[in-house]
Amino acid sequence: MRRPSSVRRGRATVATLVAGAAIAVVTMAVSHDSAPLVAQGTAPDFAKDVAPVLYRNCASCHRDGGLGPFSVLQADTVKAYADDIRDAVRTGYMPPWHADGPHGTFANDRRLSALDKQTIVRWVEDGAKLGDRGAHPAAPAFSSKWEIGTPDATFSMATDFVVPEKGTIEYQYFEVPTNLTEDKWVQAIEIMPGARAVVHHALVFARPPAAPVAAPAAAPAASSAPGGAPTAAPKPPISGDENNEFTDPPRIDQRNASPMRLGNLVGTTAPGTNVLRFPEGAALRLRAGSTLVFQMHYTAHGHEEKDRTSIGFKYATARPADQVIASQFLNGKFVLPAGKKDVMVPSTLTINEDVTLYGLFPHTHVRGTRWLYTLEKPDGTSEVILDVPRYDFNWQSYYMFAKPLVVPAGAKIVSKAWYDNSATNKNNPDATKDVRWGDQSWEEMQYTGILFSVNSRRFSPAPK
C-alpha cells in the first residue's frame, strides 16, 4: 500500500497523521450543522470552538484504542499536532472523502463544513490557544475498541495466520462455525483485522447449512407456458452484463484449501472501509447454523506478521421490514494497455425487479483514478448517483445513501472506472506491461459492491 507524500518534514507529517488510520470508518458520525464561526478578530480556542468539531467528526478514529495514531480527546495532544491537523484539513486530506455532490446525499459523508475548516485553521494560525479547561465539552464515550460498540456476537479465525516478510500470498480461506440456533438479523457489521498493515482486504461470507437430501421422487413434468413452450427460469433481482462472468485465474493455496461453497457475502474490509450500519428497518439475515468463511488477502510488508481477523455483529432488536442483500457487479475482461494514461472500463447492472439501493462500493487497485455511476431509468431519463473524481486506493468507502434509492425494474446502473497505466502515475508498479484482472494490487479490478433489498419481499410488521 502506498501513501501520499507528506506535506511537511521534521515533525509528524500529514502522512504520519493518518498512518494508523488507513482503514477509515465508513460510518463515522458527522454533522454539518456547525456552531457559528467565532467573531472576526476573536481568536478561537480549543475549549469553546475546536473541541466540539473534533469530537463530532474525528474522535471515532482518533481516540485511545482507535484507528488514528493520536487522540483528539486530549487538548495537549491536539496542540502538539496542531500544524498537521491544519494542513490536513486545509487540503481536504482529512477527514477522507472522495465523492462529489451536496452534503446530505450520503449518510456517511465525512466532509467538514466550510465554517468548521475556517475555525480549525484560524485556531492554529492564532496560536492554538487551549482556553478554559473547565469549559471543555464532555468528551464522547466509547464503549470498546469496536466502532459499532461492543458487538452482540464476535467470530474470529481459530488460529493466527503468519504473513511472511516477502513474496506473493495467495488468497487464504478460514471457516468459522457460528453455532447459531436461530436466525439473526444484523444491523451493523465491523471487521477487525488482527494486523492491519498486512490485510489488503477481507471478505466474509455466511454459508448456511446444506439442505437435507430429499428422497428420490418421480421426475416432474416440464413446466410449460400456454402453447407448449417451456417457461423460462425466473430472473434474479439484479444481473450483470456479459463482462460480469469470467474465468478467475487458478489460485495455488498451499495453506488453506478453498472451500467448496462460500455462501452469501456479509462483510467487507478494505483500506478505508470496515464498518457497515444499515438504516432503521433494514438488516442482513444470518441463518441459523451458518458457517462464516473469511476470504483473506494478505500483502507482505517487509517483516513477518501474525493476523487473526475477527468480525463483530450488532443485532436488530426486531425483525426488519427489508432484508439487505450484499452483492457485486464487475468487469473482468478488460485490458489496460501499457503506458496508457486515461483508460475507461465500463460495467452494467440490470435491475430485474423493483429494489431499494442502500450503498455502492467502488474498488480498483493502484491504477484506478476515478469512478462514475449513472442510473438509466426505463422512461429514458438518467441521473448520476455517485461521482468519485478523486478515487484513492488507500481510502476506499462504501457510499451509503442518506435516503435509499428506489430503483424500478428495467433500470440499469452503468459504472465507469478510469485508470492510469502510464509512467506518470507514481503508484504504477510497471507502466511497460498490459494489465488485466487479478487479485494482487499490482494487477487490477473493476469491481462494485452493492447493498440492496427487493421491494416485493418486504416483511409485514414483526409480531410484538
N, C-alpha and C positions, 0 to 999 in steps of 0.2 A: 504494500500500500504506500503510495507516495503522498507527501504533504505539500501544501503550498509553501513557497519560500517565505521566511519570516520577514517582517517589515521593520524590525528593529534588532539591534545587536547589543551585547553587553549584559543586559539583564533578561528576565523572562520575556520571550518574544510572543507574538500572536500565535505562531505555530505551537510553541510550548504551552500557551494558554489553553489550547484545546487538545493537546496530545493525548490526554487521558480520557477525552470525551469523544472519541472517534465514532462512537455509536450513539448519536443523539436520540433523545426520546421522542417518538412520534407524537405522543400526546402531552407534550409539555404545556402546562397551563399558561395561557397568555391572555391578557386583557388589553384591549386597545383603548379603553376608556381611562385616560390618564388624568391625574390632577393637573390643574393649570400650571404652566411653567412659572417659576418664580419671577417676580417683577424684575424688569430690566434694571441692571445696576445693583441688584441684590445678589450676593454670591450664594449659590445653592450650598446646602450642607448635606452630609450623609444622612443624618437622622431624619430630617423632615422631607427631603427631596429625592435622594438617590436610593436609600434603602427600600422604600416601597416598590420602586421599579425593579430592582434586582431580586427582591424577594418574590415578586409576582412572575417574573419572566426567566430567571436564571437559576434559582435555588434548587429546582428539581434535579438538575445535573450537578451544579456547583455547591456541594454541601459535603459534610463529613460522611464518608462512605459512598458518595455519589460518583458519577462518571467523570465529573470535571476534576482537574488537577488541584484546585483550591476551592475553599468555601467562601461564598459571598455573605454568609451569615455572621462573620466576624469583621467588624469595622476596620480594625488594624490590618487584617489580611487584604481587604479590598483596597485600602490606601496603598499598600505595598505594590499592588498590581494595577494601580490607577492608570498609568500611561498605556499599558497593554489593553486594558478594558476600553479606554477611549479610542485607541486605534482600531480595535476590532469592531466597535460599534459604529464608528465613523465610516469605515469601509463597507459595512454590511456583512463582514465575515462572521460576526456573531450577533444575535442568535442565527444559526444557519437556516437559510430558506432560499430556495432557488426557483420558485414558481412566480409568474406574473399574475396580476389580477387584483381586484379590490379586496380590502380587508373584509372578512365575513364570509368569503367564499368557502374557505376551508376551516374546519373545526380546530385543526392543529397548527394553524398559521403562527409561526414563531416571531414574526417581524415586530420590531418596536415601532411605536408611533413616532412621528417627527418630533413631537414635544418631549418624549422620553429620551430620544437621542440628543436633543439640544441640552436637556438637563444634565445628562451624564458628561457630555463634552465640556460644558461650562463649568461643572463642578471640578473636573480635573484641571482645567486651564486656570481656574481661580484659586488653586492651591489645595484642592481635595480636603476641605475642612470637614471634620467629623461632627461638629455641632454638639448639642447637649446629649450626652449618652443616655440620660434619663428619658429623653424624648424619642428614642428608637421605637419603632413599631414592634409589635410582638413577632418574633421570627416564626416562619411556618414550621409546623411539626411534621416529621416524617417517621412513620412507624417502623420502618425497616429499610434495608438496603434495596428492596424492591420498589420500583417506581409505581407499581399498582397497589402498594401497600402489602401487608402480609398476605400471601396467597391463601386461598381456601384449600388448595392442593398443589403440591410440588412433586415433580417427577424428574429424576436425574439419571444420566448414564451410570451403569452399575460400577464401572471401573474407569480409572484415568486412561486417557489416550496420550501416548508420548509422541509429540511432534518433533521430528528430527531437526537438527540445526540447518540442514540444507537439503535440496532435492525436491522433486515434484511429488506431492502427496495426492494420490487418487481419492475420490470421494470415499468416506467411511460411513458405515451404517451401524447403528446401535438400537436394539429393540428393548423397550421398557414396558412391562405389563402395568396396566393401571389397576387391575383387580376391582374395578368399579362394579357394584352390584345393581346399579340403576343408571339410567341416562342422566347426564348432567348438561345444563345449559350454561355456556361460558360467556361471560360479559366482558372480561378483559384477559389478555394474554401477554406474558412477558417471557422472553428467552434470556437466560443469564449465562453467557459463556464463562467457563472457568478460567480461560486465558485469552482475553480479548485480542491481544496482539497477533495471535496466530489463527483466529477464527475468521476466515474470509467471509463465509456466510453459513447459515444453518437453516434447513427446512425441517419442520416437524410434521409428520403425518400421523393420523389416527386410523388404524386398521381394525375394523370391527371383527368379532369372531366369525369364523366361516359358518355359513348356513349349513344346517344338518342335511345330509344326503337323503333325498326323497326316495321312497320305494319305487322300483320300476313300474311304469304305467304305460298303457297303450298310447301310441303317438296321437296327438290331437289332430283333427283335420285342419288343413291350412286355412287361415282366415282370409276371407275374400271380400272385396268391395263389390257393390252391385255391378252385375255384368260379368262376374267371374274373375276379375283381376285381383291378384293378391294385394292386401293392404300394406302400405309402407310402414316400416318401424317408426315409432314416434321420434321426433327430433329432440335433441337435448335443448334446454332453455337457451344456451349460448353455444356458438360453434365458430372455430377459427377458419381461416381460409386455407388454401392448398399449401401454403408455406408453414402452416402450424404443425404439419405432420412431417417428420423427418427421422432418419435413422441416426440415433445417438451413437457416437463413437464408442466402441467397446472399452470398458474400463478394466484395468488389471488391479483388483483389490486383494492384496495379499494378506490383509489383516482381518477384515470382517466381510464375509461374503454378502453380496447384495441380496436383500430379501426378495422372496417371490412376489409379494404384494406390498406396496407402500401404504395404500389406503388413501383417505382424504386429507388434503393439505389443511393444517390448522394454524400453523405459526411460522413466521419468517423473521430471521435477524440478518441484517447486512449493515455495512458501515452507514450509520445514520438512522436506522430504524430497528427497534427491538420490542416495542410496546404497541399493542392494539387495544383500543377500547371501542366498543360498539355502542351506538345510540340507544337510548331507552326504548324498550320494546323489541329489540333485535339482539339475537345471541346465536352462538355457534353450538351445534349439538355434538356432544361427546357420548358415544354409545357405550352402554354397559359392556364390560368385558373387553374393551378396546385395548390394543397394544400400540403404544407410541413408537414410531420409527424416526430416529434422529438421523437425518442425512447431513453429514458434516463435511465441509470443505475447508481444509487447513492449508495455510501457506507458511513455509519455513521463513524464519526471520533472523537467522544467523546464530541462534543458540537454542538448545533443547528446551522445550516447554511441555508441561503436563496440563491437559484440559479435561475437565468433567463438566459438560454443559448441562443446565437444568432448564425446565420450563415450569412456569407458575400460572395457575388459573384462578381467577375470581369468578365465582358462580353467580348467575342471576338469582334473585330471590323468588322469582315465579317464572312459569313458562312464558316465553315471549310470544308476541303476535307473529314475528318474522324470524325464519331460520336463515342465518347468514351462511352463504356458501363461499369458500375461498377457492379460486381457480386462477387460470392464467391463459394468455394467448401470446403468440410469438411468431417470429420469422426465423426459421432455422436453415434457410437455403441461400443466404446472401454470401457475397464475396466483396471484401473491401480491397480494391486494387492497391498495390504497393505505391506509396508516395502521394496518393490522392488525399486532398485536404477536406473536401466537403461532400461526403457521400451520404445520400439519404436511403434508408431502408424502411419500407412500409410493412404494415401488418393490419389485417382487417378482422374484426369480430362481428358476427351477425347475431342479432337478438331475435330468437325464435318465439319467445313468449314475453309478455309484459314483465319487466323486472324492476327492482329498485336497486340503484347503484350507490354503494357507500364509499368506495375509495378505489384509487388506482396507484400502482407501484411501478414506475418505470425503472428498468435495470439494464445498464450496459456495463462494460468494463472501462479501461483507462482511455480508450479512443473515443468514447461517447462524449458529445458536446452539448446536445440539446434534444428536446422532445416536444411533440405537438400532438394533441388528441382532439379529434373533431367528431362530434355526434351528427350523423347524417340521418335525418328523420324520414319516415315513409312519405310525408307530404312534399318532399323535395327540398325542404329547408335544412340548414345546417348551422351549428354553432360550435365554437371552441370551448371545450370543457376543462382542459388542462394545458397550460403552456409553460414549459420548463426551459427557458432560454439559456440558463446557466447550469446545466447538469454537472454534478461533481460526484465522481465515483466515491470520494471519501465521506460524502454527506448525503446519503440516499434517504428518501422519505416515502412513506405511504401517505398520499394526499387524500385526506378524509373530508368529504363534503360536509359543510355545516348543515345544509339541508339536502338529504339524499335525493338523487335524481331519479325520477320515474321515467323509465325508457320503454317506449312501446314496441310491441312485436313488429318486426320488419325493419327496424332501425339498424344502423351499423355504426360501430366505433372504429374509426380509422386512426391508427397510430403511425407516427413518422419519427424515426430516430436518425440523427445526423452524427457522422463520425469523421475524425481527423486522423488519417493514416499517413500523414506526411512527417517529414523530419522537423517541421516547425512545432509539432506537438511535443513538448518537453517530457510528457509522460509516456510517449510511444516507445515500447520496448525495441521495435525494429521496423523502420519505415521501408525497408527493402523487400518485405515479404507481403504477399497477398494474405488476407486474414479471413478466416471463416468462423462459424460457430464452434465454441469449445468451452470446456469447464474452467480452464485456468485463466488468470487475469491477463495474461499476455495474449490470449485468444479473445473472442468477442461473443456477445449475446445481444439479441433484440428481444427482450422479454418484458411482459407486463403482468404483474399480479392484479387481480380484480376481486373485489368483495361485493356480493350482490345477494338479493333474495328474490324468489319467484312469487309474484303477486297473487297468483291463483292458489298458492299453497299456504296462505295465511292461516294461522290458528285462531279459533274462537277464543274468547277470554278464558284464562285458566280458572278452574273451579276454586272457590275460596275455601 
